[in-house]
Amino acid sequence: MLTKIFPFIGWFKGYDAAKLRADAISGLTVALVLIPQSMAYAQLAGMPAYYGLYASFLPPLIAALFGSSRQLATGPVAVVSLMTAASLEPLATAGSEGYIAYAILLALMVGLFQFSLGVLRLGLVVNFLSHPVVNGFTNAAAIIIASSQLSKMFGVYVDKAAHHYETIMRVVESAFHYTHWPTLAMGALAFAIMIVLKRINPRIPNVLVAVVITTLLSWATGFNHDAKVSLDAVMYEPAHQAVVSFNSAVQGVDELAAERTGLTKQLEAAKEADDTVAMLDVQHDLSVLGVRIARLKHEASESRAALREMLFTGANGVDGNLEFYAQGGVPAGMEPDGRTWRIKVGNKALDTASLRMMGGGAVVGTVPSGIPSITVPDIDLKVLLHLLPYAAIISLLGFMEAISIAKAMAAKTGQRLDPNQELIGQGLANMIGACGKSYPASGSFSRSAVNLQAGAVTGMSSVFTSLMVVVVLLFFTPLLYHLPQAVLAAVIMMAVIGLINASGFIHAWKAQWYDGAISIISFVCTLAFAPHLDKGIMVGVALSLGVFLYKSMRPRVASLSRSEDDSLRDAGVHGLKECEHIAVVRFDGPLFFANASFLEDQITDRMMNMPKLRQIIIVANGINDMDASGEEALSLIVDRVRSNGMGICLAGVNEAVMAVLERTHLLEKIGRENVFVTMESALCATHEKAHREGQEESCPLTTFCRLA
């Protein structure tokens, strides 16, 4: 009982110093990959980079302690990070305090969902996400993730559009207008280091090496070169006008948002009082406010885009302070500083007394030192209801990724895996992680592979990984300040390349054409609907269920005849001639309400199309279950066949179906003498009677005959 509740107790059976050393080495190795990766994935999720470290602190530890896999490395992963961003973008601005609070709450919900499924032993629910759907979604997600990092690689800034492909078009346009070449060079260098080291020796922590080299280079060359100046230092009137217009629009949105909050409270009060007139008035005011806010947001977006397109050249003024002129507009006699400067514009109003000018590349910046405080996230019922479908999808996707990795490793190690226990472990990791400021986490394929290759024996390796993250949070965060954002983008792009699997589409198509079609449609829809990734998954799941229902309603019904190896096979598939007097019909699937009438139609078709038919043998080997509708349909078939002067019998009836026949007394109606154990015994008993006075020279049920 203790081992079931606390699986980690099993680690210490036969545990010795050699195993401890192996776990310590593998845990430290995984940490070297996890730390830079987690910071990159946090930004993919719309969070500040250091929240990736928070998500790497408790989740790996808890998932290892309470999961069943001893080598699974849990933490931030690309697909879950992307889904987190897609879930929260409609609620708040990425990186804002509200957004971070929602991300932490989402982790708690994901954990509760996974934990509940594990405790209730419902791990099989993950099967609703079929392999073709996951393959299509994963390939599309990899492309979306990689392309979302292009703005950081080129060093450009754009507003996100309604669709991801529109955002990428904006990035490309901005890149043509302006590319920060040092930023692109830094990203390219990181790519080169990771690719070369991976080819030389996969065991070398190529991500860490790339991060260390580029961070040192960034620090040594002054890669990040920002300056805070007054708006008066910008000697370009259109910039002044754009700043004033932008600030006015942003402040207007804030004021109207506060007014909308008050009206929302009035609406709730009117609903409680059941005051219809007041409700209509408030709803009208809210609609008007919504239009005004949308107009101001559009104005802010246009002003922000105009400011981002402005490029400046710096030069020392008369008083020695740096002044900024539009490119090509530096007055004669003034010496340009050789840099291209831009105004840093976000979603908040600009401080005209302390305007940030960017003259270099973007870096991670200040990372707070210390372990995050352990607190329960604030619960907001409205937000919970909004996030519920996203939490369910992230829970299933995250668990599917984790369990797939764990199964692959268990096949190599021979370890016994319990999917429900893994759900409990992943659920607790997200729940407790949320209390430590973590956003949703899951099992990582790349880090789990590193863990296994490094020789991890038990989950103690993940304990060492978490301890390493704690050490970094306590003592080494200042070293991360100069880490270029382009390098984090390269880390993400490098990691998701492995998610692209074009052969998965071909494999699914070869298995069944409709599986291949579902995979392709899921892929296209996920790309088209991005950033609303849940829609792509929903389309795939709906198609999978639709195909399942269609196949259940119209299962395979085969007419059997004698083949050249003397067995009875599908006459249509193998091109075999059928007997004129006996129809041997095999029904492949359970006989229940959805397909009962289909069997009736198939039997009726044979009765109408075979004028010399005298006997029908229903081969029931494939009927593994039967409900009341199926029993009723079979009873009607028996009546119809016999009323037409033909015989009918069953062959190969299994125990479950036989029990239904006995309980409903249908067995007595059919007659026990008409229920046979095998097809051959049914043929032997009915063949002579069915062919009496018949003109058939050689029966295809006794002799191999091909169609002419």
C-alpha positions in Angstrom: 0.0 0.0 0.0 2.8 2.4 0.9 4.5 1.7 -2.4 1.3 2.5 -4.3 0.8 5.8 -2.5 4.5 6.7 -2.5 6.1 5.0 -5.6 9.5 6.5 -4.9 10.0 4.1 -1.9 10.6 1.4 -4.6 13.7 3.3 -5.8 15.7 2.4 -2.7 15.4 -1.4 -3.1 19.0 -2.4 -3.7 20.1 1.2 -4.1 23.8 1.8 -3.6 26.5 4.4 -4.1 27.1 3.4 -7.8 23.4 4.0 -8.6 23.5 7.3 -6.6 26.5 8.5 -8.7 24.7 7.5 -11.9 21.6 9.4 -10.9 23.6 12.5 -9.8 25.5 12.7 -13.1 22.4 12.2 -15.3 20.4 14.7 -13.2 23.1 17.4 -13.5 23.4 16.6 -17.3 19.6 17.1 -17.7 19.8 20.4 -15.7 22.4 21.7 -18.1 19.9 21.2 -21.0 16.8 22.2 -18.9 17.9 25.6 -17.7 18.3 27.4 -21.0 15.5 25.4 -22.6 13.0 26.3 -19.9 13.8 30.0 -20.2 13.1 29.8 -24.0 9.9 27.8 -23.5 8.6 30.3 -20.9 8.9 33.1 -23.5 7.1 30.9 -26.0 4.3 30.7 -23.4 4.2 34.5 -23.1 5.8 34.5 -19.7 9.0 36.3 -18.5 12.0 34.0 -19.1 12.7 33.3 -15.5 9.3 31.7 -15.0 10.8 28.8 -17.0 13.1 28.2 -14.1 10.2 28.3 -11.7 8.5 25.6 -13.8 11.7 23.6 -13.6 11.9 23.7 -9.8 9.0 21.7 -8.4 7.4 19.8 -11.4 10.4 17.6 -12.2 10.8 16.6 -8.5 7.1 15.9 -7.8 6.5 14.1 -11.1 9.5 11.8 -10.4 8.4 11.1 -6.8 4.8 10.2 -7.6 5.0 8.9 -11.3 5.7 5.4 -12.4 8.5 6.1 -14.9 12.0 6.4 -13.4 13.6 8.2 -16.3 10.9 10.6 -17.5 12.1 14.3 -17.3 9.3 16.7 -16.6 9.3 20.4 -17.0 8.4 23.1 -19.6 7.9 21.7 -23.2 7.3 23.4 -26.5 3.7 22.2 -27.4 2.3 22.8 -23.9 4.0 26.2 -23.8 2.4 27.1 -27.1 -1.0 25.9 -25.9 -0.6 28.0 -22.8 0.0 31.1 -24.8 -3.0 30.3 -27.1 -5.3 29.8 -24.1 -4.3 33.0 -22.3 -3.9 35.6 -25.1 -7.7 36.4 -25.2 -7.7 37.1 -21.5 -4.6 39.3 -20.9 -1.5 40.8 -22.5 1.4 38.4 -22.6 3.9 39.0 -19.8 1.5 41.2 -17.7 0.7 40.4 -14.1 -2.8 39.3 -15.0 -1.4 37.0 -17.7 1.1 35.4 -15.3 -1.7 34.9 -12.7 -3.9 33.1 -15.3 -1.0 30.9 -16.4 -0.4 29.7 -12.8 -4.1 29.1 -12.4 -4.1 27.2 -15.6 -1.3 24.9 -14.3 -3.4 24.2 -11.2 -6.4 23.3 -13.4 -4.4 21.1 -15.6 -3.0 19.3 -12.5 -6.4 18.8 -11.0 -7.7 17.4 -14.3 -4.8 14.9 -14.7 -4.8 14.0 -11.0 -8.6 13.3 -11.1 -8.2 11.1 -14.2 -5.4 9.1 -12.5 -7.3 8.6 -9.2 -10.4 7.5 -11.1 -8.3 5.1 -13.3 -9.5 6.9 -16.4 -6.1 7.1 -18.2 -7.8 5.5 -21.3 -9.6 8.8 -22.0 -6.4 10.0 -23.7 -7.3 7.6 -26.5 -9.8 10.2 -27.8 -6.8 11.9 -29.2 -6.0 9.5 -32.0 -2.5 9.1 -33.4 -3.4 10.8 -36.8 -4.8 13.8 -35.0 -1.8 14.1 -32.7 0.6 13.7 -35.6 -1.2 16.4 -37.6 -1.4 18.8 -34.6 2.3 18.2 -33.6 3.6 18.9 -37.1 1.6 22.1 -37.3 2.5 23.1 -33.8 6.2 22.7 -34.7 5.9 25.0 -37.7 3.9 27.5 -35.6 6.5 27.4 -32.8 9.5 27.8 -35.1 7.9 30.6 -37.2 6.8 32.4 -34.0 10.5 32.9 -33.2 11.4 34.7 -36.4 10.8 38.1 -35.0 13.4 37.5 -32.3 15.8 36.1 -34.8 15.5 39.2 -37.1 15.3 41.6 -34.1 12.0 43.1 -35.2 8.7 43.9 -33.3 5.2 43.6 -34.7 1.7 43.4 -33.3 0.0 40.0 -33.4 -2.7 39.6 -36.0 -5.9 37.6 -35.7 -4.2 34.6 -37.5 -0.7 33.4 -37.0 0.1 33.4 -40.8 -0.8 37.1 -40.9 1.6 37.8 -38.0 4.4 36.0 -39.9 3.6 38.1 -43.0 4.0 41.2 -40.8 7.3 39.9 -39.5 8.6 39.3 -43.0 7.6 42.8 -44.1 9.4 44.3 -41.0 12.4 42.2 -41.7 12.6 43.6 -45.2 12.3 47.1 -43.8 14.8 46.5 -41.0 16.8 43.6 -39.8 19.2 43.9 -36.8 22.1 42.1 -38.3 24.0 41.5 -35.0 20.9 39.8 -33.6 20.6 37.6 -36.7 24.3 36.8 -36.4 23.9 35.8 -32.8 21.1 33.5 -33.5 22.9 31.9 -36.5 26.0 31.4 -34.3 23.9 29.6 -31.7 22.5 27.4 -34.4 25.9 26.6 -35.7 27.3 25.7 -32.3 24.4 23.4 -31.5 24.4 21.6 -34.9 28.2 21.1 -34.9 28.4 19.8 -31.3 25.5 17.5 -31.9 27.2 15.9 -34.8 30.6 15.7 -33.1 29.2 14.1 -29.9 25.5 14.0 -28.9 26.5 13.7 -25.2 28.0 17.2 -25.2 25.4 19.7 -23.7 25.3 21.7 -27.0 22.5 24.0 -25.8 24.4 25.0 -22.7 27.6 25.6 -24.7 25.8 27.8 -27.2 24.2 29.8 -24.4 27.5 30.3 -22.5 29.5 31.3 -25.6 26.8 33.7 -27.0 26.2 35.2 -23.5 29.9 35.9 -23.0 30.1 37.4 -26.5 27.0 39.5 -25.8 28.6 40.9 -22.6 32.0 41.4 -24.2 30.7 43.3 -27.3 28.0 45.3 -25.7 25.4 43.6 -27.7 22.6 45.1 -25.7 22.9 48.9 -26.0 19.8 50.8 -24.7 19.5 54.4 -23.6 16.8 56.2 -21.6 16.2 59.7 -22.8 13.6 62.4 -22.8 11.3 62.7 -25.8 12.9 66.1 -26.4 16.1 64.3 -27.4 14.3 62.8 -30.4 14.6 65.4 -33.1 11.8 64.1 -35.3 8.4 65.7 -35.2 6.4 62.7 -36.6 7.8 60.7 -33.7 6.5 63.2 -31.2 3.1 63.1 -32.8 3.0 59.3 -32.8 4.0 59.1 -29.1 1.3 61.6 -28.1 -1.3 59.7 -30.2 -0.2 56.4 -28.8 -0.3 57.5 -25.2 -3.7 59.1 -25.7 -5.2 55.9 -27.1 -3.6 53.7 -24.4 -4.8 55.9 -21.6 -8.3 56.1 -23.2 -8.4 52.3 -23.3 -7.4 52.1 -19.6 -10.1 54.6 -18.6 -12.8 52.9 -20.6 -11.7 49.5 -19.2 -12.2 50.8 -15.7 -15.7 52.1 -16.7 -16.5 48.7 -18.2 -15.6 47.0 -14.9 -18.1 49.3 -13.1 -20.8 48.6 -15.7 -20.2 44.8 -15.5 -20.9 45.0 -11.7 -24.1 47.0 -12.4 -25.2 44.3 -14.9 -24.7 41.6 -12.3 -26.7 43.6 -9.7 -29.5 44.1 -12.3 -29.5 40.3 -13.0 -29.8 39.5 -9.3 -32.7 42.1 -8.9 -34.3 40.6 -12.1 -34.6 44.2 -13.5 -35.0 43.7 -17.2 -35.0 47.4 -18.1 -31.8 48.1 -16.2 -30.1 45.0 -17.8 -30.9 46.3 -21.3 -29.6 49.8 -20.5 -26.3 48.4 -19.1 -25.9 45.9 -22.0 -26.3 48.8 -24.4 -23.7 50.9 -22.6 -21.4 47.9 -22.5 -21.8 47.5 -26.3 -21.0 51.2 -26.9 -18.0 50.9 -24.7 -16.8 47.8 -26.5 -16.9 49.7 -29.8 -15.0 52.7 -28.4 -12.4 50.5 -26.8 -11.9 48.6 -30.1 -11.5 51.9 -32.0 -8.9 53.2 -29.5 -7.0 49.9 -29.6 -6.9 50.2 -33.4 -5.5 53.7 -33.1 -2.9 52.6 -30.6 -1.9 49.7 -32.9 -1.4 52.1 -35.8 0.7 54.5 -33.8 2.7 51.7 -32.3 3.4 50.3 -35.8 4.5 53.8 -37.0 6.9 54.2 -34.1 8.4 50.7 -34.7 9.1 51.6 -38.3 11.0 54.7 -37.4 14.8 54.3 -37.5 17.1 56.9 -36.0 20.7 57.8 -35.9 22.4 59.0 -32.7 24.7 62.0 -32.5 26.2 64.1 -29.6 24.5 67.4 -29.3 26.0 70.7 -28.2 25.7 69.9 -24.5 27.3 66.5 -25.1 24.0 64.5 -24.6 22.9 62.0 -27.2 20.3 63.3 -29.7 18.4 61.2 -32.2 17.6 62.1 -35.8 15.7 60.3 -38.5 18.1 58.2 -40.6 19.8 60.5 -43.1 18.7 63.6 -41.2 21.8 64.2 -39.0 22.7 67.9 -39.3 26.0 68.8 -41.0 28.9 69.0 -38.6 27.5 66.4 -36.2 29.2 63.0 -36.0 26.8 60.0 -36.1 27.5 57.3 -33.6 27.2 54.5 -36.3 24.2 52.8 -34.6 20.7 52.4 -35.8 18.3 53.3 -32.9 14.6 52.5 -32.4 12.0 53.4 -29.8 11.0 50.5 -27.6 7.2 50.4 -27.7 5.0 47.9 -25.8 1.4 47.9 -24.7 1.8 50.5 -22.0 1.9 54.3 -22.3 5.4 55.6 -23.0 7.1 57.7 -20.4 8.1 60.8 -22.3 10.6 61.7 -19.6 12.4 58.4 -19.8 11.9 57.0 -23.3 13.8 53.7 -24.0 15.8 53.8 -27.2 17.3 50.5 -28.5 20.6 50.7 -30.2 21.5 47.0 -29.9 20.0 43.6 -29.6 17.5 42.3 -27.0 18.7 40.3 -24.0 16.9 38.4 -21.2 17.7 41.2 -18.8 17.3 41.1 -15.0 16.3 37.7 -13.5 15.1 37.8 -9.9 17.3 35.8 -7.5 15.8 33.4 -5.0 13.2 30.6 -4.9 9.6 31.7 -5.6 7.3 31.9 -2.6 4.9 28.9 -2.2 1.3 30.2 -2.3 -2.0 28.8 -3.5 -3.1 30.6 -6.8 -6.1 33.0 -6.5 -9.2 31.3 -7.7 -11.5 33.2 -10.1 -14.7 31.2 -11.1 -15.2 33.1 -14.3 -11.6 32.6 -15.4 -11.9 29.0 -14.4 -14.9 28.4 -16.6 -13.2 30.1 -19.6 -10.0 28.1 -19.1 -11.7 24.7 -18.5 -11.7 23.5 -22.2 -8.1 24.6 -22.6 -7.1 22.9 -19.4 -8.7 19.7 -20.6 -6.9 19.8 -24.0 -3.5 20.7 -22.4 -4.0 17.9 -19.8 -4.6 15.3 -22.5 -1.9 16.5 -24.9 0.6 16.9 -22.1 -0.1 13.4 -20.7 -0.1 11.8 -24.2 3.3 13.3 -24.8 4.6 12.2 -21.4 3.2 8.6 -21.5 4.5 8.1 -25.1 8.0 9.0 -24.0 7.7 6.9 -20.8 6.5 3.8 -22.8 9.4 4.2 -25.3 11.9 4.2 -22.4 10.1 1.4 -20.5 10.5 -0.7 -23.7 14.3 -0.2 -23.4 14.6 -0.6 -19.6 12.0 -3.3 -19.1 10.4 -1.2 -16.4 6.7 -1.7 -15.6 4.7 1.4 -16.4 1.3 2.4 -14.9 -0.5 5.1 -17.0 -2.8 6.0 -14.2 0.0 6.4 -11.7 1.8 8.6 -14.3 -1.3 10.7 -14.5 -1.3 11.1 -10.8 2.4 12.1 -10.9 1.9 14.6 -13.7 -1.2 16.0 -12.0 0.6 16.5 -8.7 3.5 18.1 -10.5 1.3 20.7 -12.1 -0.8 21.3 -8.9 2.2 21.7 -6.6 4.2 23.5 -9.3 1.4 26.1 -9.6 1.9 26.8 -5.9 5.5 27.5 -6.8 4.6 30.0 -9.6 4.9 27.3 -12.4 2.9 27.4 -15.6 1.8 24.0 -17.1 4.5 21.4 -17.5 4.8 17.9 -19.1 7.3 15.2 -20.0 10.0 16.2 -22.4 11.2 13.9 -25.1 14.6 15.5 -25.6 15.5 15.8 -21.9 14.1 12.3 -21.1 16.4 10.9 -23.8 19.4 12.7 -22.3 18.4 11.4 -18.9 18.3 7.8 -20.2 21.5 8.1 -22.2 23.3 9.6 -19.2 22.6 6.5 -17.2 19.7 7.5 -14.9 18.6 4.5 -12.8 15.8 6.0 -10.7 13.8 9.2 -10.3 16.6 10.5 -8.0 18.1 12.0 -11.2 15.1 14.4 -11.4 15.7 15.3 -7.7 19.3 16.3 -8.6 17.9 18.3 -11.6 15.6 20.3 -9.3 18.4 20.9 -6.9 20.6 22.3 -9.7 17.8 24.6 -10.7 17.5 25.8 -7.1 21.2 26.5 -7.0 21.0 28.6 -10.2 18.0 30.5 -8.8 19.9 31.3 -5.6 23.3 32.2 -6.9 23.7 32.4 -10.7 20.8 34.5 -12.0 23.0 37.6 -12.6 24.9 35.6 -15.2 21.8 35.3 -17.3 21.3 39.1 -17.9 23.3 39.3 -21.2 21.8 36.1 -22.7 20.5 37.2 -26.2 16.8 36.7 -27.0 17.8 35.5 -30.4 19.7 32.6 -28.8 16.6 31.5 -26.9 14.7 31.7 -30.2 17.4 29.4 -31.8 17.1 27.0 -28.8 13.4 26.7 -29.4 13.7 26.3 -33.1 16.3 23.7 -32.8 14.2 21.7 -30.2 11.0 21.7 -32.3 12.8 20.5 -35.5 12.5 17.0 -34.0 8.7 17.4 -33.8 8.3 17.6 -37.5 7.6 14.1 -38.9 6.3 14.1 -42.5 6.6 10.3 -42.6 3.8 10.2 -40.0 1.3 11.4 -42.7 2.5 8.7 -45.2 2.4 6.0 -42.5 -1.2 6.9 -41.5 -2.3 7.0 -45.1 -0.8 3.5 -45.7 -2.6 2.1 -42.7 -6.0 3.6 -43.7 -6.5 6.4 -46.2 -9.0 8.1 -43.9 -6.5 8.2 -41.1 -4.0 9.9 -43.5 -6.8 12.4 -44.5 -7.6 13.1 -40.8 -4.0 13.8 -40.1 -3.6 16.1 -43.0 -6.9 18.0 -42.2 -5.8 18.4 -38.6 -2.5 19.8 -39.7 -4.0 22.3 -42.1 -6.8 23.4 -39.7 -4.2 23.9 -36.9 -2.1 26.1 -39.1 -5.2 28.0 -40.4 -6.8 28.6 -37.0 -3.6 29.4 -35.2 -3.3 30.9 -32.6 -6.6 29.2 -31.7 -5.0 25.8 -31.6 -7.9 24.1 -29.8 -10.0 24.4 -33.0 -7.5 22.3 -35.0 -7.6 19.6 -32.4 -11.4 19.7 -32.1 -11.7 19.3 -35.9 -9.4 16.3 -35.8 -11.2 14.7 -32.8 -14.6 15.3 -34.5 -13.4 13.6 -37.7 -12.0 10.7 -35.8 -15.2 10.1 -33.9 -17.2 10.6 -37.2 -15.2 7.9 -38.9 -15.5 5.6 -35.9 -19.3 6.1 -35.8 -19.6 5.6 -39.6 -17.6 2.3 -39.4 -19.7 1.2 -36.4 -22.9 1.9 -38.4 -21.7 0.2 -41.6 -19.3 -2.6 -40.5 -17.8 -5.0 -43.0 -20.2 -7.6 -44.3 -18.5 -10.3 -46.4 -19.8 -13.1 -48.6 -17.6 -16.1 -48.2 -16.5 -18.7 -50.7 -13.9 -21.4 -51.0 -10.3 -20.2 -51.8 -7.4 -22.1 -53.2 -6.0 -22.8 -49.8 -9.3 -24.6 -49.0 -10.4 -21.9 -46.5 -13.5 -19.7 -46.7 -12.5 -16.1 -47.6 -14.2 -12.9 -48.7 -15.4 -13.6 -52.3 -15.4 -9.9 -53.3 -11.8 -9.3 -52.1 -10.3 -12.5 -53.6 -12.4 -12.6 -56.8 -14.1 -15.9 -55.9 -17.3 -17.3 -57.4 -20.2 -17.5 -55.0 -22.7 -20.4 -54.5 -26.1 -19.9 -56.0 -28.0 -21.7 -53.3 -26.1 -20.9 -50.1 -25.1 -17.4 -48.9 -22.4 -17.5 -46.2 -22.5 -14.0 -44.7 -19.8 -12.9 -42.2 -20.7 -9.8 -40.1 -17.5 -8.1 -38.7 -18.4 -6.0 -35.6 -20.8 -5.9 -32.6 -24.5 -6.1 -33.5 -26.1 -3.1 -31.8 -28.6 -0.3 -32.3 -26.4 1.7 -34.7 -25.9 -1.1 -37.3 -28.7 -3.6 -36.7 -30.7 -2.3 -39.7 -27.6 -2.5 -41.8 -27.4 -6.3 -41.3 -31.1 -6.5 -42.2 -30.5 -4.6 -45.4 -27.5 -6.8 -46.4 -29.5 -10.0 -45.9 -32.5 -8.6 -47.8 -30.2 -7.6 -50.7 -28.9 -11.2 -51.0 -32.5 -12.6 -50.9 -33.5 -10.2 -53.7 -30.4 -10.6 -55.9 -30.0 -14.4 -55.6 -33.1 -16.0 -57.1 -31.9 -19.6 -56.5 -31.0 -18.9 -52.8 -32.2 -21.6 -50.4 -30.0 -21.3 -47.3 -28.3 -18.4 -45.4 -25.5 -19.0 -43.0 -24.6 -16.1 -40.7 -21.0 -16.4 -39.6 -21.0 -14.7 -36.1 -17.2 -15.0 -35.3 -16.9 -11.3 -35.6 -20.0 -10.4 -33.6 -18.5 -9.9 -30.1 -21.5 -8.3 -28.5 -25.2 -7.8 -29.1 -27.7 -5.4 -27.6 -31.6 -5.4 -27.6 -31.8 -3.7 -31.0 -29.4 -6.3 -32.4 -31.3 -9.2 -31.0 -34.6 -7.7 -32.3 -33.1 -7.3 -35.8 -31.8 -10.9 -35.8 -35.2 -12.1 -34.8 -36.8 -10.2 -37.7 -34.2 -11.6 -40.1 -35.1 -15.1 -39.0 -38.8 -14.5 -39.6 -38.2 -12.9 -43.0 -35.9 -15.6 -44.3 -38.2 -18.4 -43.2 -41.3 -16.7 -44.5 -39.6 -16.8 -47.9 -39.2 -20.5 -47.7 -35.4 -20.4 -47.0 -33.3 -21.8 -44.2 -31.1 -19.8 -41.8 -28.5 -20.8 -39.3 -25.7 -19.3 -37.2 -22.0 -20.4 -37.0 -19.2 -19.5 -34.6 -21.4 -17.8 -31.9 -19.3 -16.7 -28.9 -20.3 -17.0 -25.3 -21.4 -13.3 -24.8 -23.8 -13.4 -27.8 -25.0 -17.0 -26.9 -25.9 -15.7 -23.5 -28.1 -12.9 -25.1 -29.8 -15.5 -27.3 -30.6 -17.7 -24.4 -31.9 -14.9 -22.1 -34.2 -13.5 -24.8 -35.3 -17.1 -26.0 -34.2 -16.2 -29.5 -32.1 -19.4 -29.4 -35.3 -21.5 -29.1 -36.8 -19.6 -32.1 -33.7 -20.2 -34.2 -33.4 -23.8 -32.9 -30.4 -25.2 -31.2 -29.9 -27.5 -34.1 -29.4 -24.4 -36.4 -26.5 -23.0 -34.3 -23.1 -24.5 -35.2 -19.7 -24.2 -33.7 -17.9 -23.7 -37.0 -18.6 -22.6 -40.6 -17.6 -26.1 -41.9 -20.0 -27.9 -39.6 -22.8 -25.5 -40.7 -21.9 -26.2 -44.4 -21.8 -30.0 -43.9 -25.3 -29.9 -42.2 -27.0 -27.6 -44.8 -25.2 -28.2 -48.1 -27.0 -31.3 -49.4 -30.5 -30.0 -48.6 -29.8 -26.6 -50.2 -28.4 -28.3 -53.4 -31.1 -30.9 -53.8 -32.6 -30.7 -57.3 -30.2 -27.8 -58.0 -28.5 -27.3 -61.4 -25.1 -26.1 -60.1 -22.3 -28.3 -61.6 -19.6 -27.6 -59.0 -20.4 -25.7 -55.8 -17.9 -22.8 -55.0 -18.3 -23.7 -51.3 -16.7 -27.1 -51.8 -14.5 -26.4 -54.8 -12.2 -23.5 -55.5 -13.7 -21.4 -58.3 -12.6 -18.0 -59.6 -14.9 -15.5 -61.3 -14.8 -15.7 -65.1 
